[in-house]
Amino acid sequence: MRHFGHIAPEVRERLFHQEPCEFTADSPARLLSAALGATLYSPATRARLADDIVKQAGLGVVSMVLCLEDSIGDEDVVAGEENLVRQFADLAEREHAGVALPLLFIRVREPEQIPDLVRRLGGSVSLLSGFVFPKFTEERGIPFLQALDGAAASSGRRLFGMPVLETPELMYRETRVDALEGIARAVDKYRDKVLALRLGVTDFCSSYGLRRAPDMTAYDVQIIASVIADVVNMLGRADGTGFTVTGPVWEYFRVPERMFKPMLRSSPFLEGQAVELRERLIEHAMDGLLREISLDQANGLLGKTCIHPSHVIPVHALSVVSHEEFSDAQDILRPERGGGGVLRSAYTNKMNEVKPHRAWAERTMLRAEVFGVANEDVGFVELLAAGIPG
C-alpha cells in the first residue's frame, strides 16, 4: 500500500518531487507509525464491513479501526464480535485473490477480548495489525498490553497496540501529571508493542460538558489544548523516549449555518482554479478540519482519527511535505553539517540552524518517505483536488 496510491501514476508524477513509498503491514514499526495517516473508524457491526473496507482502501485509506467500543451499544458487542470473524474470513479470501487491504485494528472494550478474538479469527488473523485500547491508564492499560503480548505469542503474528488517552484523570489538573507518568511507565515497558498513542478529545470534552463547534478547533478550547500540550510534552518527545501521538477526531461533515467567516483563504483556490472545491470544503466543514490538521502538526501530532471518509484526503494532503520543507531538511541533515552552524535556506527566506532544527528535519524526512514530497509548484489545493473524488 502507499499514500495516494489510488490516483493515476501520471498524476502522481505531476504532483510529487518524491512519491510516497510503498509499505506493508510487516514494515518497520517506525515507518508504520508515521504512515497511519487518517485512521478511519467503523462500527464492527456493519453488515457489509468487508465491502466497506475494500471500497475505502480503493479511495486512499491505509488504516482502519473496527470498533467494538463506544460506536456500538452494549447489547451489540457479541454480535459485533461474530460479525468481525465472518468479515475477516471474507477479507482473507479477497486478499488471496489479490485485493489490496489497509492496516486493520480492532478497538476492544476489555483485555479478555484480545486472546478470544485472535483465537476465533483463526488464519484470517494474518490481516490484523493490532488492537486499540480505550480509556488507557497505567492500571487499566497494563492488562491490555499483557493480553496483546500473549496473543501475539500464541498466534505468531506481530500485533501492535494503540492506547487511547481519554480519561478524566488526564483532564483534571490535580491528577494529570501522575496519570501521564503512569502511562509513560506502561507504554515504555511494552515499547515495541505500542505503535502510536491516540487522543480521545470527545471524551475529554465530556468531562466538562463541552463540545467544540464546527468553526472552532480543539486548540480553541483552552482546557483541551492544555491536555494536548502536556501529552506531547511528556509522551511525544524527539529524544528517543517519545511516541507518535495522533490528532483528535473531527466530528463534522456538513454545516447548516455559520457564525464566523470560513477559515480558508480564497487566493490559493483562485490560483489553482479550484473555486468550486473551496465551496465544497466550506459546505462540508472542511475548512475547520484543515485548520485543525495544521495545528495538529504545529503541536507535534501526526495522523488523525477520522469518522467520515471525506476527512481522509484532507489529512493526507496536508501531511505531504512541501518542496521547501524538504529542501530545508536535506540541507540541515547533510553529513558535512554535523558540527552545527547556521545557514540561509535554499529558498532564501529563513534561517536553518543545524543543531536545533535537526530533530525537526529527521521527522520531516520520515514524513516525506511515507507521504511524499510535493513538486515545487504544487500546493495543498492541487493535492486535495487530485485526491478527492469528483
KOLBAGU-909308 format. One record per residue (C-alpha): residue number from 1; residue in three letters; x, y, z. Coordinates in steps of 0.5 Angstrom, whole numbers, plus 500, padded with zeros to 3 digits. Example, Ala and Ser with C-alpha at 12.3 -4.5 7.8 and 13.67 -1.06 7.14 Angstrom:
# residues 2
<num->1 | residu->ala | x->525 | y->491 | z->516>
<num->2 | residu->ser | x->527 | y->498 | z->514>
//
This chain:
# residues 390
<num->1 | residu->met | x->500 | y->500 | z->500>
<num->2 | residu->arg | x->502 | y->507 | z->499>
<num->3 | residu->his | x->499 | y->514 | z->500>
<num->4 | residu->phe | x->496 | y->517 | z->494>
<num->5 | residu->gly | x->496 | y->510 | z->491>
<num->6 | residu->his | x->489 | y->511 | z->489>
<num->7 | residu->ile | x->491 | y->516 | z->484>
<num->8 | residu->ala | x->494 | y->515 | z->477>
<num->9 | residu->pro | x->501 | y->514 | z->476>
<num->10 | residu->glu | x->502 | y->520 | z->471>
<num->11 | residu->val | x->498 | y->525 | z->476>
<num->12 | residu->arg | x->503 | y->523 | z->482>
<num->13 | residu->glu | x->509 | y->524 | z->477>
<num->14 | residu->arg | x->506 | y->531 | z->476>
<num->15 | residu->leu | x->505 | y->532 | z->484>
<num->16 | residu->phe | x->511 | y->529 | z->487>
<num->17 | residu->his | x->518 | y->531 | z->487>
<num->18 | residu->gln | x->519 | y->525 | z->491>
<num->19 | residu->glu | x->513 | y->520 | z->491>
<num->20 | residu->pro | x->510 | y->517 | z->498>
<num->21 | residu->cys | x->514 | y->510 | z->499>
<num->22 | residu->glu | x->510 | y->503 | z->499>
<num->23 | residu->phe | x->510 | y->500 | z->505>
<num->24 | residu->thr | x->506 | y->493 | z->508>
<num->25 | residu->ala | x->504 | y->491 | z->515>
<num->26 | residu->asp | x->510 | y->488 | z->516>
<num->27 | residu->ser | x->514 | y->494 | z->515>
<num->28 | residu->pro | x->518 | y->497 | z->521>
<num->29 | residu->ala | x->514 | y->500 | z->527>
<num->30 | residu->arg | x->517 | y->507 | z->526>
<num->31 | residu->leu | x->515 | y->507 | z->519>
<num->32 | residu->leu | x->508 | y->505 | z->520>
<num->33 | residu->ser | x->507 | y->509 | z->526>
<num->34 | residu->ala | x->508 | y->515 | z->521>
<num->35 | residu->ala | x->504 | y->512 | z->516>
<num->36 | residu->leu | x->498 | y->511 | z->519>
<num->37 | residu->gly | x->495 | y->518 | z->517>
<num->38 | residu->ala | x->488 | y->519 | z->517>
<num->39 | residu->thr | x->485 | y->513 | z->521>
<num->40 | residu->leu | x->478 | y->511 | z->519>
<num->41 | residu->tyr | x->474 | y->508 | z->525>
<num->42 | residu->ser | x->468 | y->504 | z->523>
<num->43 | residu->pro | x->463 | y->500 | z->528>
<num->44 | residu->ala | x->464 | y->493 | z->528>
<num->45 | residu->thr | x->457 | y->491 | z->527>
<num->46 | residu->arg | x->457 | y->494 | z->520>
<num->47 | residu->ala | x->453 | y->488 | z->515>
<num->48 | residu->arg | x->458 | y->490 | z->509>
<num->49 | residu->leu | x->464 | y->491 | z->513>
<num->50 | residu->ala | x->469 | y->488 | z->508>
<num->51 | residu->asp | x->466 | y->491 | z->502>
<num->52 | residu->asp | x->467 | y->498 | z->506>
<num->53 | residu->ile | x->474 | y->496 | z->508>
<num->54 | residu->val | x->476 | y->494 | z->501>
<num->55 | residu->lys | x->472 | y->501 | z->498>
<num->56 | residu->gln | x->476 | y->505 | z->503>
<num->57 | residu->ala | x->482 | y->502 | z->501>
<num->58 | residu->gly | x->481 | y->504 | z->494>
<num->59 | residu->leu | x->480 | y->511 | z->496>
<num->60 | residu->gly | x->486 | y->512 | z->499>
<num->61 | residu->val | x->485 | y->510 | z->506>
<num->62 | residu->val | x->491 | y->506 | z->509>
<num->63 | residu->ser | x->489 | y->505 | z->516>
<num->64 | residu->met | x->482 | y->503 | z->520>
<num->65 | residu->val | x->480 | y->501 | z->527>
<num->66 | residu->leu | x->474 | y->497 | z->527>
<num->67 | residu->cys | x->470 | y->499 | z->534>
<num->68 | residu->leu | x->467 | y->495 | z->539>
<num->69 | residu->glu | x->467 | y->500 | z->544>
<num->70 | residu->asp | x->463 | y->507 | z->544>
<num->71 | residu->ser | x->461 | y->507 | z->537>
<num->72 | residu->ile | x->456 | y->501 | z->539>
<num->73 | residu->gly | x->451 | y->499 | z->544>
<num->74 | residu->asp | x->453 | y->495 | z->550>
<num->75 | residu->glu | x->448 | y->490 | z->547>
<num->76 | residu->asp | x->451 | y->489 | z->541>
<num->77 | residu->val | x->458 | y->487 | z->543>
<num->78 | residu->val | x->457 | y->480 | z->542>
<num->79 | residu->ala | x->454 | y->481 | z->535>
<num->80 | residu->gly | x->460 | y->485 | z->533>
<num->81 | residu->glu | x->465 | y->480 | z->535>
<num->82 | residu->glu | x->461 | y->475 | z->531>
<num->83 | residu->asn | x->461 | y->480 | z->525>
<num->84 | residu->leu | x->468 | y->481 | z->525>
<num->85 | residu->val | x->470 | y->474 | z->525>
<num->86 | residu->arg | x->466 | y->473 | z->519>
<num->87 | residu->gln | x->468 | y->479 | z->515>
<num->88 | residu->phe | x->475 | y->478 | z->517>
<num->89 | residu->ala | x->474 | y->471 | z->513>
<num->90 | residu->asp | x->471 | y->474 | z->507>
<num->91 | residu->leu | x->477 | y->479 | z->507>
<num->92 | residu->ala | x->482 | y->474 | z->507>
<num->93 | residu->glu | x->479 | y->470 | z->501>
<num->94 | residu->arg | x->479 | y->477 | z->498>
<num->95 | residu->glu | x->487 | y->478 | z->500>
<num->96 | residu->his | x->488 | y->472 | z->497>
<num->97 | residu->ala | x->485 | y->474 | z->490>
<num->98 | residu->gly | x->490 | y->480 | z->490>
<num->99 | residu->val | x->485 | y->485 | z->493>
<num->100 | residu->ala | x->489 | y->491 | z->497>
<num->101 | residu->leu | x->487 | y->492 | z->504>
<num->102 | residu->pro | x->489 | y->497 | z->509>
<num->103 | residu->leu | x->492 | y->496 | z->516>
<num->104 | residu->leu | x->487 | y->494 | z->521>
<num->105 | residu->phe | x->486 | y->495 | z->528>
<num->106 | residu->ile | x->480 | y->492 | z->533>
<num->107 | residu->arg | x->478 | y->497 | z->538>
<num->108 | residu->val | x->476 | y->493 | z->544>
<num->109 | residu->arg | x->473 | y->494 | z->551>
<num->110 | residu->glu | x->476 | y->489 | z->556>
<num->111 | residu->pro | x->483 | y->486 | z->555>
<num->112 | residu->glu | x->480 | y->479 | z->555>
<num->113 | residu->gln | x->477 | y->480 | z->548>
<num->114 | residu->ile | x->484 | y->480 | z->545>
<num->115 | residu->pro | x->486 | y->473 | z->546>
<num->116 | residu->asp | x->479 | y->471 | z->545>
<num->117 | residu->leu | x->478 | y->475 | z->538>
<num->118 | residu->val | x->485 | y->472 | z->536>
<num->119 | residu->arg | x->483 | y->465 | z->537>
<num->120 | residu->arg | x->477 | y->466 | z->534>
<num->121 | residu->leu | x->480 | y->469 | z->527>
<num->122 | residu->gly | x->484 | y->463 | z->526>
<num->123 | residu->gly | x->488 | y->464 | z->520>
<num->124 | residu->ser | x->485 | y->471 | z->518>
<num->125 | residu->val | x->489 | y->474 | z->524>
<num->126 | residu->ser | x->494 | y->475 | z->519>
<num->127 | residu->leu | x->490 | y->481 | z->516>
<num->128 | residu->leu | x->490 | y->484 | z->523>
<num->129 | residu->ser | x->495 | y->489 | z->525>
<num->130 | residu->gly | x->493 | y->490 | z->533>
<num->131 | residu->phe | x->488 | y->493 | z->538>
<num->132 | residu->val | x->486 | y->500 | z->540>
<num->133 | residu->phe | x->486 | y->500 | z->548>
<num->134 | residu->pro | x->480 | y->505 | z->550>
<num->135 | residu->lys | x->481 | y->510 | z->557>
<num->136 | residu->phe | x->488 | y->508 | z->558>
<num->137 | residu->thr | x->491 | y->509 | z->564>
<num->138 | residu->glu | x->497 | y->505 | z->568>
<num->139 | residu->glu | x->493 | y->501 | z->572>
<num->140 | residu->arg | x->488 | y->500 | z->566>
<num->141 | residu->gly | x->493 | y->499 | z->561>
<num->142 | residu->ile | x->498 | y->494 | z->563>
<num->143 | residu->pro | x->493 | y->488 | z->563>
<num->144 | residu->phe | x->491 | y->490 | z->555>
<num->145 | residu->leu | x->499 | y->490 | z->554>
<num->146 | residu->gln | x->500 | y->484 | z->557>
<num->147 | residu->ala | x->494 | y->481 | z->553>
<num->148 | residu->leu | x->497 | y->483 | z->547>
<num->149 | residu->asp | x->503 | y->481 | z->548>
<num->150 | residu->gly | x->500 | y->474 | z->550>
<num->151 | residu->ala | x->496 | y->474 | z->544>
<num->152 | residu->ala | x->502 | y->476 | z->539>
<num->153 | residu->ala | x->506 | y->470 | z->542>
<num->154 | residu->ser | x->500 | y->465 | z->541>
<num->155 | residu->ser | x->499 | y->467 | z->534>
<num->156 | residu->gly | x->506 | y->468 | z->532>
<num->157 | residu->arg | x->503 | y->475 | z->529>
<num->158 | residu->arg | x->506 | y->481 | z->530>
<num->159 | residu->leu | x->501 | y->485 | z->534>
<num->160 | residu->phe | x->501 | y->493 | z->536>
<num->161 | residu->gly | x->497 | y->497 | z->541>
<num->162 | residu->met | x->495 | y->504 | z->540>
<num->163 | residu->pro | x->492 | y->506 | z->547>
<num->164 | residu->val | x->487 | y->512 | z->547>
<num->165 | residu->leu | x->488 | y->517 | z->552>
<num->166 | residu->glu | x->482 | y->520 | z->554>
<num->167 | residu->thr | x->480 | y->519 | z->562>
<num->168 | residu->pro | x->478 | y->525 | z->567>
<num->169 | residu->glu | x->485 | y->524 | z->570>
<num->170 | residu->leu | x->488 | y->527 | z->564>
<num->171 | residu->met | x->484 | y->533 | z->564>
<num->172 | residu->tyr | x->484 | y->534 | z->572>
<num->173 | residu->arg | x->490 | y->539 | z->574>
<num->174 | residu->glu | x->491 | y->535 | z->580>
<num->175 | residu->thr | x->492 | y->528 | z->577>
<num->176 | residu->arg | x->495 | y->530 | z->570>
<num->177 | residu->val | x->502 | y->529 | z->572>
<num->178 | residu->asp | x->501 | y->523 | z->576>
<num->179 | residu->ala | x->497 | y->520 | z->570>
<num->180 | residu->leu | x->502 | y->522 | z->565>
<num->181 | residu->glu | x->508 | y->519 | z->569>
<num->182 | residu->gly | x->504 | y->512 | z->570>
<num->183 | residu->ile | x->502 | y->512 | z->562>
<num->184 | residu->ala | x->509 | y->513 | z->561>
<num->185 | residu->arg | x->512 | y->507 | z->565>
<num->186 | residu->ala | x->506 | y->503 | z->562>
<num->187 | residu->val | x->508 | y->504 | z->555>
<num->188 | residu->asp | x->515 | y->504 | z->556>
<num->189 | residu->lys | x->515 | y->497 | z->559>
<num->190 | residu->tyr | x->512 | y->495 | z->552>
<num->191 | residu->arg | x->515 | y->500 | z->547>
<num->192 | residu->asp | x->516 | y->495 | z->542>
<num->193 | residu->lys | x->508 | y->494 | z->542>
<num->194 | residu->val | x->506 | y->501 | z->542>
<num->195 | residu->leu | x->505 | y->504 | z->535>
<num->196 | residu->ala | x->502 | y->510 | z->537>
<num->197 | residu->leu | x->498 | y->514 | z->542>
<num->198 | residu->arg | x->491 | y->517 | z->540>
<num->199 | residu->leu | x->488 | y->523 | z->544>
<num->200 | residu->gly | x->480 | y->522 | z->545>
<num->201 | residu->val | x->478 | y->529 | z->545>
<num->202 | residu->thr | x->471 | y->528 | z->545>
<num->203 | residu->asp | x->472 | y->524 | z->552>
<num->204 | residu->phe | x->476 | y->530 | z->555>
<num->205 | residu->cys | x->470 | y->535 | z->553>
<num->206 | residu->ser | x->465 | y->530 | z->556>
<num->207 | residu->ser | x->469 | y->531 | z->563>
<num->208 | residu->tyr | x->466 | y->539 | z->563>
<num->209 | residu->gly | x->460 | y->538 | z->559>
<num->210 | residu->leu | x->463 | y->541 | z->553>
<num->211 | residu->arg | x->463 | y->540 | z->545>
<num->212 | residu->arg | x->467 | y->545 | z->540>
<num->213 | residu->ala | x->463 | y->548 | z->535>
<num->214 | residu->pro | x->465 | y->547 | z->527>
<num->215 | residu->asp | x->468 | y->553 | z->527>
<num->216 | residu->met | x->473 | y->552 | z->532>
<num->217 | residu->thr | x->479 | y->547 | z->533>
<num->218 | residu->ala | x->481 | y->543 | z->539>
<num->219 | residu->tyr | x->486 | y->548 | z->540>
<num->220 | residu->asp | x->481 | y->554 | z->541>
<num->221 | residu->val | x->478 | y->550 | z->547>
<num->222 | residu->gln | x->484 | y->552 | z->552>
<num->223 | residu->ile | x->482 | y->546 | z->557>
<num->224 | residu->ile | x->483 | y->541 | z->551>
<num->225 | residu->ala | x->489 | y->545 | z->549>
<num->226 | residu->ser | x->493 | y->544 | z->555>
<num->227 | residu->val | x->492 | y->537 | z->556>
<num->228 | residu->ile | x->495 | y->536 | z->549>
<num->229 | residu->ala | x->501 | y->540 | z->550>
<num->230 | residu->asp | x->502 | y->536 | z->557>
<num->231 | residu->val | x->501 | y->530 | z->553>
<num->232 | residu->val | x->506 | y->532 | z->548>
<num->233 | residu->asn | x->511 | y->535 | z->553>
<num->234 | residu->met | x->511 | y->528 | z->557>
<num->235 | residu->leu | x->510 | y->523 | z->551>
<num->236 | residu->gly | x->512 | y->526 | z->545>
<num->237 | residu->arg | x->519 | y->528 | z->546>
<num->238 | residu->ala | x->524 | y->527 | z->540>
<num->239 | residu->asp | x->530 | y->525 | z->544>
<num->240 | residu->gly | x->528 | y->517 | z->543>
<num->241 | residu->thr | x->523 | y->517 | z->549>
<num->242 | residu->gly | x->517 | y->519 | z->545>
<num->243 | residu->phe | x->512 | y->516 | z->541>
<num->244 | residu->thr | x->508 | y->518 | z->535>
<num->245 | residu->val | x->502 | y->522 | z->538>
<num->246 | residu->thr | x->496 | y->522 | z->533>
<num->247 | residu->gly | x->491 | y->528 | z->532>
<num->248 | residu->pro | x->484 | y->528 | z->535>
<num->249 | residu->val | x->477 | y->527 | z->531>
<num->250 | residu->trp | x->474 | y->532 | z->527>
<num->251 | residu->glu | x->466 | y->531 | z->529>
<num->252 | residu->tyr | x->463 | y->535 | z->523>
<num->253 | residu->phe | x->462 | y->533 | z->516>
<num->254 | residu->arg | x->456 | y->539 | z->514>
<num->255 | residu->val | x->455 | y->545 | z->517>
<num->256 | residu->pro | x->448 | y->548 | z->516>
<num->257 | residu->glu | x->450 | y->555 | z->519>
<num->258 | residu->arg | x->456 | y->559 | z->521>
<num->259 | residu->met | x->457 | y->565 | z->526>
<num->260 | residu->phe | x->464 | y->566 | z->523>
<num->261 | residu->lys | x->468 | y->567 | z->517>
<num->262 | residu->pro | x->471 | y->561 | z->513>
<num->263 | residu->met | x->478 | y->559 | z->515>
<num->264 | residu->leu | x->480 | y->558 | z->508>
<num->265 | residu->arg | x->483 | y->564 | z->504>
<num->266 | residu->ser | x->481 | y->564 | z->497>
<num->267 | residu->ser | x->487 | y->566 | z->494>
<num->268 | residu->pro | x->490 | y->559 | z->494>
<num->269 | residu->phe | x->484 | y->556 | z->490>
<num->270 | residu->leu | x->484 | y->562 | z->485>
<num->271 | residu->glu | x->491 | y->561 | z->483>
<num->272 | residu->gly | x->489 | y->553 | z->483>
<num->273 | residu->gln | x->483 | y->555 | z->479>
<num->274 | residu->ala | x->479 | y->551 | z->484>
<num->275 | residu->val | x->474 | y->556 | z->487>
<num->276 | residu->glu | x->469 | y->550 | z->487>
<num->277 | residu->leu | x->473 | y->546 | z->491>
<num->278 | residu->arg | x->474 | y->551 | z->496>
<num->279 | residu->glu | x->466 | y->552 | z->496>
<num->280 | residu->arg | x->465 | y->544 | z->497>
<num->281 | residu->leu | x->470 | y->544 | z->503>
<num->282 | residu->ile | x->467 | y->550 | z->507>
<num->283 | residu->glu | x->460 | y->547 | z->506>
<num->284 | residu->his | x->462 | y->541 | z->509>
<num->285 | residu->ala | x->466 | y->544 | z->515>
<num->286 | residu->met | x->473 | y->542 | z->512>
<num->287 | residu->asp | x->476 | y->549 | z->513>
<num->288 | residu->gly | x->476 | y->548 | z->520>
<num->289 | residu->leu | x->478 | y->541 | z->519>
<num->290 | residu->leu | x->484 | y->544 | z->515>
<num->291 | residu->arg | x->486 | y->549 | z->520>
<num->292 | residu->glu | x->486 | y->543 | z->526>
<num->293 | residu->ile | x->490 | y->539 | z->522>
<num->294 | residu->ser | x->495 | y->545 | z->521>
<num->295 | residu->leu | x->495 | y->546 | z->528>
<num->296 | residu->asp | x->496 | y->538 | z->530>
<num->297 | residu->gln | x->502 | y->538 | z->526>
<num->298 | residu->ala | x->505 | y->545 | z->529>
<num->299 | residu->asn | x->504 | y->542 | z->536>
<num->300 | residu->gly | x->507 | y->535 | z->535>
<num->301 | residu->leu | x->502 | y->531 | z->533>
<num->302 | residu->leu | x->502 | y->526 | z->526>
<num->303 | residu->gly | x->496 | y->523 | z->523>
<num->304 | residu->lys | x->489 | y->524 | z->526>
<num->305 | residu->thr | x->483 | y->520 | z->528>
<num->306 | residu->cys | x->477 | y->520 | z->523>
<num->307 | residu->ile | x->470 | y->518 | z->523>
<num->308 | residu->his | x->468 | y->520 | z->516>
<num->309 | residu->pro | x->471 | y->518 | z->509>
<num->310 | residu->ser | x->471 | y->525 | z->507>
<num->311 | residu->his | x->476 | y->527 | z->512>
<num->312 | residu->val | x->482 | y->522 | z->510>
<num->313 | residu->ile | x->484 | y->526 | z->504>
<num->314 | residu->pro | x->485 | y->533 | z->507>
<num->315 | residu->val | x->489 | y->529 | z->513>
<num->316 | residu->his | x->494 | y->526 | z->507>
<num->317 | residu->ala | x->494 | y->532 | z->503>
<num->318 | residu->leu | x->497 | y->537 | z->509>
<num->319 | residu->ser | x->501 | y->531 | z->511>
<num->320 | residu->val | x->505 | y->532 | z->504>
<num->321 | residu->val | x->512 | y->535 | z->505>
<num->322 | residu->ser | x->513 | y->541 | z->501>
<num->323 | residu->his | x->519 | y->542 | z->497>
<num->324 | residu->glu | x->521 | y->548 | z->501>
<num->325 | residu->glu | x->521 | y->544 | z->508>
<num->326 | residu->phe | x->524 | y->538 | z->504>
<num->327 | residu->ser | x->530 | y->543 | z->502>
<num->328 | residu->asp | x->531 | y->545 | z->509>
<num->329 | residu->ala | x->531 | y->538 | z->512>
<num->330 | residu->gln | x->536 | y->536 | z->507>
<num->331 | residu->asp | x->541 | y->542 | z->508>
<num->332 | residu->ile | x->540 | y->541 | z->516>
<num->333 | residu->leu | x->542 | y->534 | z->515>
<num->334 | residu->arg | x->548 | y->534 | z->510>
<num->335 | residu->pro | x->554 | y->530 | z->513>
<num->336 | residu->glu | x->558 | y->536 | z->513>
<num->337 | residu->arg | x->554 | y->540 | z->517>
<num->338 | residu->gly | x->555 | y->535 | z->523>
<num->339 | residu->gly | x->559 | y->540 | z->527>
<num->340 | residu->gly | x->553 | y->545 | z->527>
<num->341 | residu->gly | x->552 | y->552 | z->525>
<num->342 | residu->val | x->547 | y->557 | z->521>
<num->343 | residu->leu | x->546 | y->557 | z->514>
<num->344 | residu->arg | x->541 | y->561 | z->510>
<num->345 | residu->ser | x->535 | y->557 | z->507>
<num->346 | residu->ala | x->536 | y->555 | z->499>
<num->347 | residu->tyr | x->529 | y->559 | z->499>
<num->348 | residu->thr | x->533 | y->565 | z->502>
<num->349 | residu->asn | x->527 | y->566 | z->507>
<num->350 | residu->lys | x->529 | y->564 | z->513>
<num->351 | residu->met | x->535 | y->561 | z->518>
<num->352 | residu->asn | x->536 | y->554 | z->519>
<num->353 | residu->glu | x->540 | y->553 | z->525>
<num->354 | residu->val | x->543 | y->546 | z->524>
<num->355 | residu->lys | x->543 | y->543 | z->531>
<num->356 | residu->pro | x->537 | y->546 | z->534>
<num->357 | residu->his | x->533 | y->544 | z->527>
<num->358 | residu->arg | x->536 | y->537 | z->527>
<num->359 | residu->ala | x->530 | y->533 | z->530>
<num->360 | residu->trp | x->525 | y->537 | z->526>
<num->361 | residu->ala | x->529 | y->535 | z->520>
<num->362 | residu->glu | x->529 | y->528 | z->522>
<num->363 | residu->arg | x->522 | y->528 | z->523>
<num->364 | residu->thr | x->520 | y->532 | z->516>
<num->365 | residu->met | x->525 | y->526 | z->512>
<num->366 | residu->leu | x->521 | y->521 | z->515>
<num->367 | residu->arg | x->514 | y->524 | z->514>
<num->368 | residu->ala | x->517 | y->525 | z->507>
<num->369 | residu->glu | x->518 | y->518 | z->506>
<num->370 | residu->val | x->511 | y->516 | z->507>
<num->371 | residu->phe | x->507 | y->522 | z->505>
<num->372 | residu->gly | x->512 | y->524 | z->499>
<num->373 | residu->val | x->515 | y->531 | z->497>
<num->374 | residu->ala | x->511 | y->536 | z->493>
<num->375 | residu->asn | x->514 | y->539 | z->487>
<num->376 | residu->glu | x->516 | y->546 | z->487>
<num->377 | residu->asp | x->510 | y->549 | z->484>
<num->378 | residu->val | x->505 | y->544 | z->488>
<num->379 | residu->gly | x->501 | y->546 | z->494>
<num->380 | residu->phe | x->496 | y->543 | z->498>
<num->381 | residu->val | x->490 | y->545 | z->494>
<num->382 | residu->glu | x->493 | y->541 | z->488>
<num->383 | residu->leu | x->494 | y->535 | z->493>
<num->384 | residu->leu | x->487 | y->536 | z->495>
<num->385 | residu->ala | x->484 | y->536 | z->488>
<num->386 | residu->ala | x->487 | y->530 | z->486>
<num->387 | residu->gly | x->485 | y->526 | z->492>
<num->388 | residu->ile | x->478 | y->528 | z->493>
<num->389 | residu->pro | x->473 | y->524 | z->488>
<num->390 | residu->gly | x->470 | y->529 | z->483>
//
